[in-house]
């Protein structure tokens, strides 16, 4: 059989020959070595290319593999007037391998997409569930704390860093979460230590009674920066909770001190709030009623100022005032008005704490101001003695119907501080107000009753002599002193420029004081003959007054000492001797008015026991008394100072007092032989300048001394006085009458000399020397 010459892949009609089975690789096709090239459809090549032949076969095969169409077959039955037919739907050919692979690939892709979509939604739902699930408070706390740790924040930040951290914190948490964190911190902080004495940034104008109650620095800065909402809470967390701050910002430090401590530091001489604030370029605000000291400035200066204040607080000491409140008079609290206590605190740099009776019980002072505390305690004791007794009368030689004028008088520094707070007037004739000293007549005094002095003596002696201590063995003495000065009455508005009689003046019962500001005293003393002491010797009279706690136990002492200074300091010629000691048992005074003169008189009767001469060394107790006095005064009298220098006395001293010389009723049979009492010394600023000078005046001794004793007592005290001792006399029989007559005559002479002394001092003419004060100087 011959092979058809056209092609091995030629096609034949299916009716001519049966289709042979041609495998993909035939024996003869392996022997064909042909070259195929693509060409256009209009090619004149006799044979098609293998590619064209293959494409034709593929199209034919696709046409042969098309699904059979539906066939309509007629039926023998009519339907709706038309021949019926039936549609025959051929069965679907099973998919080929390629179709199966295509379907499998499509199915796998859709499943992967579906699975991927399912995973994505699940994760999103999980994220949403996790985000909206409520967190516990501890978890929130940890996250906020981790925010702090992750930022690695410094205690001091710049303003830009501060704002960045605050904004980050506010945007990372909700308002409720930030609020709960702050609330938890506040509860923990309230259980810990307080915040007193800690510097806080920001400035607050509000004062708090309790520093732990205010919320701190947030409210100080929130107003100025207009912070609200979460920004305000974030600011509070940064400042109050985390204790962070902006570098070099202004803040405040509050110190809680007792009002007494604040008052002390305000009055202290060795501490000044103003100096501390100026040195640190900061400010200090003090509210005593709340016990608050507020320091405003940068942190380091504020903390340094706080340390200085706390160091001053550590140096505070306290002493009892020693005022016997129970044994004192009922009106003791009226003797210490608030303005007096305030003045004492400011003058001496101390603070006073009152008890339930409104009487000072404690003195607070800095350790280096012990002297100021002692001076303040002395003033509290002196105030008890400065209250003028209501029983001190006044008298005058004026007839009861004679009138004199009321003139305002300004004593200034010649009276005590208590008296300086009042207004005064003097009762006198118009002639006393003239500056001329010539032809000053005294017709009423010259013509008054000659025995008026007897009435004055009876006024002075109307109180009987108190009994001396049993077993003392000392005599009781009486003396009368006439001192020159001005008798002043408390001014009343109704008495301005008034003219009143002595009886009207007495009915007013006005409080009085006695001023010793004496003009032209040098001119008067220059006209007298001085009584010259031993060359180089000075005589001093020093009064020792028992403090309030010992007032009922120990008597007042008048100590007369003599000191002699050698030509050089520490010379063997120096001497210091106690010449006499007077134990004052009682005294009475009468102010005697001289309306025709510029000066008045004060007569004072004193009852006392005296130790002098050999009696000072009669017993061991007396020797102890003398030695305790000498030990308190010797260093002052013999201090290495020139006479012009100031040498003040000690404030208090301890005196060993024989028990038989104590106040009556203070000693008993089983009491020790001596007692130790605390005494106050007068606040004399210059002891050497206060020595006594003696002058002859009408066969009597005139005593003159000048001392500066301020600020509570008069700033200057000029003592010009005459002294008369009243002799002991029998109390019954003819001798008693004769003794009384002799005493009245002697006192009448003393009275006339004292009045003439007052007139002469007022009438003293200028002698070409400058008006001033005499101060004694050592004589060699």
C-alpha positions in Angstrom: 0.0 0.0 0.0 1.4 3.3 -1.1 1.6 6.3 1.4 -0.2 9.3 0.2 2.3 11.8 -1.1 0.7 14.9 0.5 1.4 14.6 4.1 1.6 12.2 6.9 -0.8 14.4 8.7 -3.3 14.8 5.9 -7.0 14.5 6.6 -9.4 12.4 4.9 -13.1 12.2 4.8 -14.4 10.0 7.5 -16.6 8.1 5.0 -13.6 7.2 2.8 -11.2 5.6 5.3 -11.3 4.8 9.0 -9.4 7.2 11.2 -6.1 5.6 12.1 -4.7 5.9 15.7 -1.7 8.1 15.5 0.4 8.2 18.7 2.1 11.4 19.8 5.4 10.0 18.5 5.3 7.7 15.4 8.2 5.9 13.7 8.0 7.9 10.7 7.6 11.2 12.2 10.9 10.8 13.9 12.6 10.7 10.5 11.1 14.0 9.3 13.6 16.8 9.6 11.8 19.9 8.6 12.3 23.6 9.3 9.3 25.7 10.1 9.1 29.4 9.5 6.1 31.7 10.1 4.7 33.5 6.9 1.7 35.5 5.8 -1.6 34.0 4.8 -1.0 35.2 1.1 2.1 33.0 0.8 2.4 31.1 -2.3 4.2 28.2 -0.6 2.7 24.8 -1.7 2.5 23.5 1.9 1.4 25.1 5.1 3.8 25.4 8.0 3.6 22.9 10.8 2.3 25.7 13.1 -0.5 26.5 10.8 -1.4 22.9 10.5 -1.3 22.4 14.3 -3.5 25.5 14.8 -6.0 24.2 12.4 -6.1 20.9 14.2 -6.6 22.6 17.5 -9.5 24.6 16.2 -11.0 21.5 14.7 -10.6 19.6 17.9 -12.2 22.5 19.9 -15.2 22.5 17.4 -15.5 18.7 17.7 -15.4 19.0 21.6 -18.3 21.5 21.8 -21.1 20.4 23.9 -24.0 19.0 21.9 -27.0 21.3 21.5 -30.5 20.7 22.7 -32.7 19.0 20.1 -36.4 19.5 19.5 -38.3 16.4 18.6 -41.9 16.5 17.3 -44.7 14.7 19.1 -47.8 13.3 17.7 -49.8 15.2 20.1 -51.1 18.8 19.5 -50.7 21.4 22.1 -52.5 24.7 22.0 -53.4 24.1 18.4 -49.9 23.4 17.4 -48.0 20.2 17.0 -46.3 19.3 20.2 -42.6 18.9 20.6 -40.1 17.8 23.3 -36.7 19.3 24.0 -34.0 16.7 24.4 -31.1 17.9 26.6 -28.0 15.9 26.0 -26.0 14.8 29.0 -23.0 17.0 30.0 -19.7 15.6 28.8 -17.4 14.8 31.7 -14.7 17.5 32.1 -11.4 16.9 30.6 -8.2 16.7 32.6 -7.3 20.3 31.7 -10.7 21.5 32.9 -10.3 19.6 36.1 -7.0 21.1 36.7 -8.3 24.6 36.0 -11.3 24.1 38.3 -9.0 22.8 41.1 -6.8 25.8 40.8 -9.7 28.2 40.9 -11.1 26.4 43.9 -7.8 26.5 45.8 -7.5 30.3 45.2 -11.0 31.0 46.5 -10.4 28.9 49.6 -7.1 30.7 50.3 -8.8 34.1 49.9 -11.7 33.0 52.1 -9.3 31.7 54.8 -7.2 34.8 54.6 -10.3 37.0 55.0 -11.4 34.9 58.0 -8.0 35.3 59.7 -8.0 39.0 59.2 -11.4 39.5 60.7 -10.6 37.3 63.6 -7.5 39.3 64.5 -9.4 42.5 64.1 -12.2 41.3 66.4 -9.6 40.1 68.9 -7.9 43.5 68.8 -11.2 45.3 69.3 -12.1 43.0 72.1 -8.8 43.6 73.8 -9.0 47.4 73.4 -12.6 47.6 74.8 -12.0 45.2 77.6 -12.0 47.2 80.9 -8.5 47.4 82.5 -8.0 47.0 86.2 -6.7 49.9 88.3 -3.4 48.2 89.0 -2.9 47.7 85.3 -3.5 51.4 84.6 -1.1 52.3 87.4 1.6 50.1 85.9 1.1 51.5 82.5 1.4 55.1 83.8 4.5 54.2 85.8 6.0 52.5 82.8 5.3 55.7 80.8 7.5 57.5 83.4 10.2 54.9 83.2 10.3 54.7 79.4 10.7 58.5 79.1 13.7 58.4 81.5 12.7 61.7 82.9 15.0 64.0 84.9 14.1 65.8 88.1 14.7 69.1 86.3 13.6 69.7 82.8 13.5 72.5 80.4 10.2 74.1 79.6 10.0 72.5 76.1 10.8 69.1 77.6 8.2 69.6 80.2 5.5 70.5 77.8 6.3 67.5 75.5 6.1 65.0 78.4 2.9 66.6 79.7 1.2 66.4 76.2 2.4 62.8 75.7 1.0 61.7 79.1 -2.4 63.5 78.5 -2.8 61.9 75.0 -1.9 58.4 76.2 -4.5 57.9 78.9 -8.1 58.8 79.6 -9.3 61.4 82.1 -10.7 58.7 84.4 -7.5 56.8 84.3 -5.4 59.8 85.2 -7.8 60.8 88.0 -7.7 57.3 89.5 -4.0 57.3 89.5 -3.8 60.7 91.3 -6.4 59.5 93.8 -4.4 56.4 94.6 -1.3 58.5 95.0 -3.1 60.9 97.4 -4.3 58.0 99.6 -0.8 56.6 99.8 0.7 60.0 100.5 -1.7 60.7 103.3 -0.5 57.6 105.1 3.2 58.6 104.7 5.1 61.6 106.0 3.8 65.1 105.7 5.0 67.6 103.2 5.9 70.4 105.6 9.2 72.1 104.9 9.4 70.8 101.3 9.9 73.2 98.4 7.1 73.3 95.9 7.2 74.8 92.4 4.8 77.6 91.6 3.4 80.5 93.6 0.3 80.4 95.7 -1.5 83.4 97.2 -3.5 81.3 99.5 -2.6 80.5 103.1 -3.3 77.0 104.5 -3.7 76.1 108.2 -2.5 72.6 107.4 0.2 72.2 104.7 -0.8 68.6 104.1 -4.3 69.5 103.0 -3.5 71.6 100.0 -3.1 69.8 96.7 0.3 71.3 96.1 2.0 72.8 93.1 -0.6 72.1 90.4 -3.0 74.8 91.6 -0.1 77.2 91.8 0.8 77.0 88.1 -2.5 75.9 86.6 -4.0 79.4 86.6 -1.1 81.1 85.0 -0.8 78.5 82.3 -4.6 78.1 81.8 -4.5 74.3 82.2 -7.7 72.3 82.0 -8.9 68.8 81.6 -6.3 66.1 81.0 -3.5 68.6 80.7 -4.2 69.7 84.3 -4.2 66.1 85.5 -1.0 65.4 83.6 0.6 68.5 85.2 -0.5 67.3 88.6 1.0 63.8 88.0 4.3 65.3 86.9 4.6 67.7 89.9 2.7 66.2 92.8 3.1 62.5 92.1 6.5 62.2 90.3 8.1 65.2 92.1 9.4 66.7 88.8 9.8 70.4 88.1 11.1 72.9 85.5 14.6 74.0 85.9 15.1 77.5 87.6 11.4 78.0 88.2 10.1 80.0 91.1 8.5 78.0 94.0 7.6 78.2 97.6 8.6 76.4 100.8 6.2 76.5 103.8 7.5 76.2 107.4 5.1 75.5 110.2 6.3 77.2 113.4 4.6 78.0 116.7 3.5 81.6 117.0 5.9 82.0 119.9 8.8 80.9 117.8 7.8 83.3 115.0 7.5 86.2 117.4 10.9 85.4 118.8 12.6 85.3 115.4 10.9 88.6 114.4 12.2 90.3 117.6 15.6 88.6 117.8 18.7 90.8 117.8 20.9 88.0 116.4 18.6 86.9 113.6 16.8 88.7 110.8 14.4 87.4 108.2 15.1 90.4 106.1 18.8 89.7 106.0 18.3 86.1 105.2 15.9 86.9 102.3 18.2 89.7 100.9 21.3 87.4 101.0 19.5 84.7 99.0 17.6 87.1 96.7 14.3 85.6 97.7 11.3 86.7 99.8 9.8 85.6 103.1 6.2 86.1 104.1 5.1 85.5 107.7 1.6 84.9 109.0 1.9 84.6 112.8 -1.7 83.8 113.4 -1.3 80.6 111.3 2.2 79.9 112.4 3.3 80.0 108.7 6.6 81.1 107.3 6.5 81.1 103.5 9.7 81.3 101.5 9.5 82.2 97.8 12.3 81.7 95.3 14.3 79.1 93.5 14.7 75.7 95.1 18.3 75.8 96.3 18.1 79.3 97.9 14.8 78.4 99.5 16.2 75.2 101.0 19.3 77.1 102.2 17.1 79.7 103.9 15.0 76.9 105.5 18.2 75.4 107.0 19.2 78.8 108.4 15.8 79.2 110.0 15.8 75.7 111.4 19.2 76.3 112.8 17.9 79.4 114.6 15.0 77.4 116.0 17.5 74.8 117.4 19.1 77.6 119.4 15.9 78.7 121.1 16.0 78.4 124.9 13.2 79.1 127.5 13.3 80.2 131.1 10.4 80.7 133.6 9.6 84.3 134.4 9.5 83.5 138.1 6.3 85.5 138.6 4.3 84.1 141.5 0.8 84.3 139.9 -1.0 82.8 142.8 0.6 84.9 145.5 0.4 88.1 143.5 -2.3 90.7 143.7 -5.6 90.0 141.9 -5.1 92.7 139.3 -1.8 91.3 138.1 -3.0 90.7 134.6 -3.8 94.4 134.4 -0.2 95.3 135.2 0.9 93.5 132.1 -1.2 94.9 129.3 -0.6 93.6 125.7 1.3 96.7 124.6 3.7 96.4 127.5 4.4 92.7 126.7 4.9 93.6 123.0 7.3 96.3 123.9 9.4 94.0 126.1 9.6 91.4 123.4 10.8 93.9 120.8 13.1 95.8 123.0 15.0 92.7 124.4 14.6 90.3 121.4 12.5 87.7 123.2 9.1 86.1 123.1 6.7 85.8 126.1 4.3 82.9 126.6 1.3 83.7 128.8 -0.5 81.2 131.0 -4.2 80.8 131.7 -4.2 84.0 133.8 -2.7 86.0 130.9 0.4 86.6 132.9 3.8 85.7 131.3 5.0 82.3 132.5 7.9 81.6 130.0 10.6 83.6 128.2 11.8 82.3 124.9 15.2 83.6 123.6 18.1 82.6 121.4 21.0 81.0 123.2 23.3 84.0 122.4 20.8 86.4 123.9 20.8 85.3 127.5 21.4 88.8 128.7 18.3 90.0 126.8 16.2 87.3 128.5 17.4 88.4 131.9 16.7 92.0 131.2 13.1 91.1 130.0 12.6 89.1 133.2 13.8 92.1 135.3 11.4 94.4 133.6 8.5 92.0 134.3 9.5 92.2 138.0 10.0 96.0 137.9 6.6 96.5 136.5 5.1 95.2 139.8 7.0 97.9 141.7 6.2 100.7 139.2 2.5 100.7 139.9 1.9 103.7 142.1 0.1 102.8 145.3 -3.2 104.4 145.7 -2.5 105.3 149.3 0.3 107.8 148.5 -1.3 111.2 149.4 -0.2 114.7 148.4 -0.1 117.9 150.3 0.6 121.6 149.8 0.9 124.8 151.8 -1.7 126.4 149.6 -5.0 127.4 151.4 -7.9 125.1 150.4 -9.7 128.0 148.6 -6.6 129.2 146.7 -6.5 128.3 143.0 -3.7 127.4 140.6 -3.6 126.5 137.0 -3.3 123.2 135.2 -0.3 123.1 132.7 0.4 120.2 130.3 3.8 118.7 131.0 5.8 116.4 128.8 8.3 114.4 130.9 9.8 112.5 128.0 12.6 110.3 129.3 12.4 111.4 132.9 9.7 108.9 133.8 9.3 105.1 133.3 8.1 103.6 130.0 4.6 102.9 131.5 4.3 106.6 132.5 5.4 107.7 129.1 2.3 106.2 127.6 0.1 108.6 129.5 -0.5 112.4 129.3 0.4 114.5 132.3 -0.2 118.0 133.8 1.4 119.9 136.7 -0.6 122.1 139.1 1.2 125.5 139.4 1.0 129.3 139.4 1.4 131.2 136.1 4.6 132.7 137.3 6.4 129.3 137.2 5.9 129.2 133.4 8.2 132.2 132.8 11.7 131.7 131.6 12.9 134.5 133.7 14.5 133.5 137.0 14.7 136.8 138.7 12.2 138.2 141.2 10.3 135.0 141.6 8.2 135.8 144.7 6.7 133.2 147.0 4.2 135.2 149.1 1.9 132.2 150.0 4.8 130.1 151.1 6.3 132.9 153.1 3.0 133.5 154.9 1.8 129.9 155.3 1.4 128.2 158.7 4.6 127.7 160.5 3.7 124.3 161.9 2.4 122.7 158.6 5.4 120.5 158.8 3.9 118.7 161.8 1.0 117.6 159.6 3.4 116.4 157.0 5.4 114.4 159.6 2.2 112.7 160.8 1.2 111.7 157.3 4.6 110.1 156.9 4.5 108.2 160.2 0.8 107.2 160.2 1.9 103.6 159.5 3.5 102.1 162.6 7.0 100.7 162.5 7.0 97.0 161.6 8.4 94.5 164.0 11.9 93.2 163.3 12.7 89.6 162.9 13.1 87.7 166.2 16.7 87.1 167.1 18.1 89.6 164.6 19.6 91.7 167.4 19.4 94.8 165.1 17.9 98.1 165.9 15.1 99.6 163.8 15.9 103.0 162.3 13.8 105.6 160.6 14.9 108.2 158.1 13.2 110.8 155.9 14.4 111.9 152.5 13.3 115.0 150.6 13.9 114.7 146.8 13.4 117.4 144.2 11.4 116.9 141.1 8.0 117.4 139.4 4.7 116.0 140.8 2.6 115.1 137.8 -1.1 114.2 137.5 -2.8 112.2 134.8 -4.3 114.6 132.3 -8.0 114.7 131.7 -9.7 116.5 128.7 -12.1 118.3 131.1 -9.1 120.0 132.9 -7.5 121.6 129.9 -6.4 125.1 130.9 -8.5 124.8 134.1 -8.0 126.6 137.4 -8.7 124.5 140.4 -8.2 124.5 144.2 -6.2 121.9 146.2 -9.4 120.4 147.6 -10.8 119.9 144.1 -7.6 118.4 142.9 -7.6 115.9 145.8 -11.2 114.9 145.1 -10.2 113.9 141.5 -8.0 111.1 142.9 -5.9 111.2 139.7 -2.9 108.8 139.3 0.4 110.5 139.8 4.1 110.1 139.0 7.2 111.9 140.1 9.7 113.1 137.5 13.3 114.0 138.4 14.2 116.0 135.3 15.8 119.0 137.1 17.0 121.9 135.0 20.0 124.1 135.8 21.2 121.7 138.5 24.9 122.4 137.6 24.4 126.1 138.4 23.0 125.3 141.8 25.6 122.7 142.7 28.4 125.1 141.7 27.2 127.5 144.4 27.6 124.8 147.1 30.7 123.6 149.0 31.5 120.0 148.1 32.3 117.4 150.8 35.4 115.9 149.3 35.8 112.1 149.9 39.1 110.3 150.4 41.3 111.0 147.4 40.6 108.6 144.6 37.5 107.1 146.3 34.0 106.8 144.9 30.8 106.0 146.9 27.8 104.2 145.4 24.4 103.5 146.8 23.0 100.4 145.0 19.5 99.1 145.7 19.0 95.3 145.4 15.4 94.3 145.0 14.2 90.7 145.5 12.6 89.1 142.5 8.9 88.3 142.5 9.5 84.7 143.6 11.4 85.9 146.8 9.5 89.1 147.5 7.8 87.5 150.6 11.0 86.0 151.8 13.8 88.5 151.4 13.9 92.3 152.1 15.1 95.0 149.8 18.7 95.9 150.4 20.4 99.3 150.2 24.1 98.6 149.8 26.7 101.4 150.2 30.0 100.6 148.7 33.3 102.5 148.3 35.8 101.8 145.6 39.3 103.2 145.1 41.2 102.9 141.9 44.9 103.0 141.7 46.8 105.1 139.2 47.1 102.0 137.0 44.8 99.2 136.3 45.3 96.2 138.6 47.3 98.4 141.0 47.6 97.1 144.6 46.0 100.4 145.7 42.7 99.2 144.3 40.1 98.6 147.0 36.4 97.6 147.1 34.6 97.7 150.4 31.0 97.2 151.5 30.5 100.0 154.1 26.9 99.3 155.1 23.8 97.2 154.3 20.3 98.4 155.0 17.4 96.0 155.2 14.3 97.9 154.1 11.3 97.0 156.2 8.8 99.5 154.9 8.4 103.0 153.4 5.7 105.7 152.9 5.8 108.7 150.7 4.0 112.1 150.4 4.2 114.4 147.4 4.5 118.0 148.5 3.3 120.5 145.9 5.0 123.9 145.5 2.7 125.7 143.1 4.8 129.0 143.3 7.9 127.1 142.2 8.9 125.2 139.1 9.8 122.1 141.2 8.0 120.0 143.9 9.2 117.7 146.6 8.7 114.1 147.5 9.2 113.2 151.2 9.8 109.5 151.8 10.0 107.8 155.2 12.0 104.6 155.4 12.2 102.0 158.1 15.2 99.7 158.1 17.7 97.6 159.9 21.4 98.3 159.3 24.7 96.4 159.3 27.8 98.6 159.2 31.3 98.7 160.4 32.3 95.8 162.7 28.8 94.3 162.6 29.4 93.2 159.0 32.0 90.7 160.3 30.3 89.6 163.6 29.1 86.2 162.2 29.8 83.8 159.4 26.3 84.5 158.0 27.1 88.2 157.8 30.4 87.5 156.1 28.7 85.3 153.5 26.3 88.1 152.8 29.1 90.6 152.3 31.1 88.2 150.1 28.1 87.4 147.9 27.5 91.1 147.3 31.2 91.8 146.6 31.4 88.9 144.2 28.5 90.3 142.2 29.8 93.9 142.0 33.6 93.6 142.1 34.1 92.8 138.5 32.0 95.7 137.4 33.6 98.3 139.6 37.1 97.0 138.7 36.5 96.4 135.0 39.2 97.4 132.7 37.4 100.6 131.4 37.9 104.3 131.6 35.4 106.2 133.7 33.7 107.4 130.5 33.0 103.9 129.3 29.8 102.1 129.9 30.0 99.4 132.6 26.5 98.0 133.4 25.6 96.0 136.4 24.6 92.3 136.2 20.9 91.7 135.9 20.4 89.2 138.7 22.6 87.9 141.5 22.3 85.3 144.3 22.7 86.7 147.8 23.3 84.5 150.8 21.0 86.1 153.5 21.1 85.3 157.2 17.8 83.7 158.1 17.4 86.1 161.1 17.4 89.0 158.7 14.7 87.6 156.4 11.3 89.0 156.3 9.2 88.5 159.5 7.4 85.1 159.3 9.8 83.8 156.6 12.0 82.0 159.1 11.2 79.3 161.7 13.0 77.6 164.5 14.1 74.7 162.3 15.1 76.9 159.3 18.8 76.9 158.2 21.1 79.6 159.4 21.1 81.3 156.0 18.9 81.3 152.8 19.8 82.2 149.2 17.6 84.6 147.4 17.6 86.0 143.9 18.0 89.8 143.7 17.7 92.3 140.9 20.2 95.0 140.4 19.2 98.4 139.0 19.7 98.8 135.2 22.4 101.4 135.6 24.3 101.8 132.4 27.5 103.3 133.8 28.2 102.5 137.4 31.3 104.7 137.8 29.4 107.7 136.5 26.6 107.2 139.1 28.8 107.7 142.1 27.3 109.9 144.9 28.6 113.5 145.4 28.0 115.3 148.7 27.5 119.0 149.3 27.0 121.2 152.3 23.6 122.9 152.5 22.5 124.7 155.7 24.4 122.4 158.0 23.0 119.4 156.2 24.4 117.0 153.5 22.9 117.3 150.0 23.3 114.2 148.0 23.6 114.3 144.2 23.8 111.4 141.7 23.0 110.9 138.1 22.4 107.6 136.4 21.0 106.2 133.1 18.6 103.4 133.8 16.5 103.1 130.6 14.7 101.9 128.7 11.9 100.7 131.1 12.9 102.9 134.0 13.6 106.6 133.3 16.3 107.1 130.7 18.0 109.5 133.1 17.6 109.8 136.9 18.8 112.9 138.7 18.8 112.4 142.5 19.1 115.7 144.5 18.0 115.0 148.0 18.4 115.8 151.7 18.4 113.1 154.3 17.3 113.2 158.0 17.5 110.3 160.5 14.7 110.2 163.1 16.1 109.3 166.5 14.6 106.6 168.6 12.4 108.0 171.3 10.4 106.6 174.2 6.7 106.0 173.6 5.3 107.0 177.0 5.9 109.7 179.8 7.3 113.1 179.9 10.4 112.0 177.9 8.1 110.9 175.1 6.5 114.3 174.9 9.9 116.1 175.0 11.2 113.7 172.4 8.2 114.3 170.1 8.6 118.1 170.4 12.3 117.8 169.6 11.5 115.6 166.6 8.9 118.1 165.3 11.3 121.0 165.6 14.0 119.1 163.9 11.7 118.0 161.1 10.4 121.6 160.7 14.0 122.8 160.1 14.5 119.9 157.7 11.2 120.8 155.9 12.2 124.5 155.5 15.7 123.5 154.2 14.2 121.1 151.7 11.6 123.7 150.4 14.3 126.4 150.2 16.5 124.0 148.2 13.7 123.5 145.7 13.2 127.2 145.3 16.9 127.9 145.0 17.3 125.3 142.3 14.5 126.9 140.3 15.9 130.4 140.8 19.4 129.4 139.9 20.9 131.9 137.5 23.2 131.1 134.6 26.8 131.4 135.8 28.4 131.3 132.4 28.6 127.5 132.1 26.7 125.3 129.8 23.7 123.7 131.3 24.3 120.0 131.7 24.9 117.2 134.2 27.6 116.6 136.7 29.4 113.3 136.5 32.0 112.5 139.1 35.5 111.5 138.1 38.2 109.7 140.1 40.3 112.1 142.1 44.0 111.5 142.5 
